[in-house]
Amino acid sequence: MEKLWTTSEVARVLGITEVDVEGLVRQGKLTGYKLGGQFLRFRPGQVEALKGAVAFRPYVGKPAARGPGAWRHQVRDFFYFYDFYLVSAAFLAVLVIYLIAAG
């Protein structure tokens, strides 16, 4: 029996992100098999055939900030990505304090 590849293995072979692999499945360009109802697996032959048929632009992520001010970029990115959760947590904390003080 042939070993099926994971999404991360396919992404590495094709030189794209895992999100792009899932996009290929949604577009019908790549067949993914669900194991256990949630884990996508792929046949290596199909991936290699797709790699030969389509030219993929390699994923080049945002370079990591380095140097003396790098922590500022990391903090800014943290607040950018988690702002909703931070505001929600603050709101819930204020609500709980209000309810405890009122009761």
ABEGO torsion letter per residue (X at the ends): XBBBBBAAAAAAAAGBBAAAAAAAAAAGABBBBBBGGABBBBBAAAAAAAAAABBBBBBBBBBBBBEAAAAAAAAAAAAAAAAAAAAAAAAAAAAAAAAAAAX
